[in-house]
Amino acid sequence: MSYSEPATTSQRGWGGAPALIFGGPQRRFRSKSPRHAGDGIRELPSLVPKGVLAPLTTPFDRQGEIDDETFRAEIEWLLACGVDGVVVGGSTGEGYALSPAEIERLVAAAIEVVPRGTTVVAGIIADSTREAVAVAASLSRYPLAAVQVTPPHYIFTPNDDEMVDFYTAVASSASAPVIIYNVIPWLQLAPALIARILDAHAGVVAVKHSRKSIDAYRDLVGCVGAERVIAAIDNQLADCYAIGATGSIAAITAAAPVESARLFKAVRAGDPIVGPIAAFLADLWTVVGGANLPARVKAAQMAQGLPASHVRAPMRDVSEAEEAAIAGVLRQWSAGKGDLRSV
């Protein structure tokens, strides 16, 4: 998709991007009680993680076991590329295929690797309140900036009251703020329900919008406020930032971290490099987005020098054609970087 330049900007120049303050792991948060009526959903924007957060892939060996060394190398690489934090066990990280013990193991490793003050978020993907609460409680010992929690999404769909109860229970058991991870294609939470969940418990502070529609993004921002919505439209992140997003968690960042980090700063600074970077990320998304997205993101990472890693069955690694297409987009972008000096 093409990128539309924001109509106005208050800042100019690559070097003029404002300093950002990111929610870090030293912040501890616990709220065991729902909000009092009338507290409002705009009460706690300072607890919403900010900046460009990379969803980590989970490297596996050929037997499907976690490759701890490559996982740590990935974190170091992403941070060196300029991202502001990392997310463990999300969709890109095959969190749906990880046990609670493996999630905790990866969270512990990430906390150990990142510098103090770096944002670390953990994913919780569970189909029962009991399991989600147990995972949230088990992660409470770690200094996380937030947990992103997917709605229960098996064949039996919770109604709105049940969904509010689910997030309230998780927030009551977590020591970190909760992000609603609105990612399930057949269970998209409506803006009004999201606002209700945010208003129901002080521990639920934001929503990650993964629906691939900028109009839906605008509608959600209009309902709950830009400071509450974390961008995740991989091929339209620049538009999300222009609308007011103060951060993103998107798979494209794990595949192209340097460009993703620079895009965020460029939009805020009014830098004309926004257009070319946004176009590249949109092109890359055409070959990275897909039913086997974790495998494709890993292929992009390996094309940039990370050690070989595999996905966990039943998913398979990328085909030769997919690998070639991903490498081709990356090569074309790298070859054309010299043309950007005059932009």
PyMOL commands that set and color helices and strands:
alter all, ss='L'
color gray80, all
select helices_A, chain A and resi 14-16+45-47+68-80+95-97+100-113+129-141+160-173+191-200+214-224+226-228+237-243+251-255+257-269+274-288+293-303+320-342
alter helices_A, ss='H'
color red, helices_A
select strands_A, chain A and resi 51-55+85-88+119-124+146-149+178-182+204-209+229-231+247-249
alter strands_A, ss='S'
color yellow, strands_A
deselect
rebuild
show_as cartoon
